[in-house]
Amino acid sequence: MSVEKLRQADKTHLWHPFTQMRDWCAAGHDPLVLVEGRGSMLIDAAGDEYLDGNSSIWTNIHGHSHPHIVRAIQTQAAKLAHSSFLGLSNEPAIRLAEKLVALFPPETLTRVFYSDDGSTAIEVALKMALQFHQLTGHPARSRFAAFEHAYHGDTSGAASLGGIAAFQDRFSSISFPVVRLADFAELEALDRPTTESLAGLVIEPLMQGAGGMRTWPEGLLRDLRAWCDRHGVFLILDEVMTGFGRTGKMFACQQEDVVPDFLALAKGLSGGTVPLAATLTTERVFAAFLGDYAEMKTLFYGHSYCGNPLGCAAALASLEVFAAERTLENLSPKIDHLRALLAELAQDRHVGAVRQCGLIAGIDLVRADGSPYPWQEQTGARVCLAARRHGLLTRPIRDTLVLMPPLCFSHDELTRAVGALRAGLREVCAEN
Ligand SMILES: Cc1ncc(COP(=O)(O)O)c(C=O)c1O
C-alpha cells in the first residue's frame, strides 16, 4: 500500500488516542506512518529517520528491534503465543515472576499479578487494597489518597486517582471521590476520620509524568512510607513511567530505599515491545485472600491476556539485556551529559524551568518576558513538530517539552535530540 493510501485509510477509519481528530483528518495534515524501528531510530514509510525522543510514549528501553528481545518473542510465538492464566500457568510467566521478585529485598514484594497496561496495573492494586481491608476487618478503609497533577491511567478506576482536570472533569459522574493532596504537609494535616477511611495512598515516585514532568522533593518517598506505616495505609507506587532504569536505578523507589506495599509496572516491563503489566505486592496482602472458596476471599479480577507468554518472554529478555549490556551501570555518564545539554538549553530566553530525573526531562516553554504561552496556541506541539523536521520525534505535555529517550541513546544521540529541540524552539518561538 502506498503512503498516500495508508494515510487516506487511516483518516477514513481510525480514531487516535489523545488526538483532535478534526486536525488529524484535515486535508493539509500528512500523518507520519512508521514502518520500522532500529535502535534509537524510527523510520517512516517515506524512508525518513527520526530519533525516538520519547521512547514511543515512554515504553522503549533498549532501542527498537533489539535482536535479543526479537528472538525471544519469535521463539515464544512459535511455541505458545497465548494461553489462559485463569486456573492455568505458563513457563515465561513463572520465570519472570521469579526475576521480578528478586529485584527487591528478600521477603518484601513476593507476589506478582499480571495484567495488560499501566491502567490495569493500578486497577489491580486498588482492588487488592480495598478487598484486603474488607477481609481483615477494616471495611471503612475504602478511599484512596492521591496527588494533584497525578496521572495513573485512563480506565475509570485509575482515572479517578488522576489530578489533571482536562482529563478528569467530563467523567466525574463515573469517577470515585479521592482524598486529593498537594503535598506531604496536606497529608499530615488530614484529620483522624479521613486518615482512618484510607485504604491506600498512590503516587508516581520521584517524578509525576503526564502532569508535566514534575519532580518531588527529595525524601518525600521515605516520609510517605513512614506515614503510611504509622497509619495502616498502603503505599501504592506507580512506576509505570519511572520503572526500568529511567531515573538512573532500576526503580525510582530504590533511590530512597523504599519498598511499597503495591508496585505497578507496565510500559518498559517488556522493554517496550508487547503490552504487559505487573502489580507486585507482599505476602501479607496475599495471605489475607486465602481461605475456603465459600468464604469468598478470592480476588475476582482478571483479564483475558493476564500472564501472556509473549509479553513475559519479552520481559525476561529485556532483563537479560539489562545484565548483558550493563545498562544501569552505563547510565550515569549519559544522565550527566543530558544535564549539561539541558543547562545549555536553559540559557534560551524561551526556556523557563527545566526538570530532570535520570534520563527523563521536562522543559517548560515561556515567552521572552518569562510569561507562559496561552495553552490554546499549542506552542509545545508546534515546537515538537518543528523538531521533527530536525530528526526528532517527541510529544509535549502542553507547553512542556518532554525528552525521555530509550536508555540505549548514545551521547551523540542525546546531543542531536537536544539540538533538534533547540532548533524547533528557535523556529517557533522567535516571534515572541
Ligand atoms: C505514571 C503512569 N501511570 C499509569 C499510566 C497508564 O499506563 P497505560 O497508558 O499503559 O494504561 C501512565 C501512562 O502514561 C503513567 O505515566
The ligand as a Gaussian input file, in Angstrom:
#p B3LYP/6-31G(d) Opt

LIG

0 1
 C        2.603000       7.020000      35.814000
 C        1.647000       6.376000      34.868000
 N        0.744000       5.501000      35.346000
 C       -0.129000       4.876000      34.548000
 C       -0.144000       5.127000      33.195000
 C       -1.137000       4.434000      32.317000
 O       -0.493000       3.483000      31.563000
 P       -1.193000       2.902000      30.235000
 O       -1.244000       4.019000      29.262000
 O       -0.287000       1.791000      29.830000
 O       -2.542000       2.427000      30.657000
 C        0.760000       6.026000      32.658000
 C        0.765000       6.321000      31.224000
 O        1.377000       7.237000      30.730000
 C        1.684000       6.672000      33.510000
 O        2.577000       7.561000      33.053000

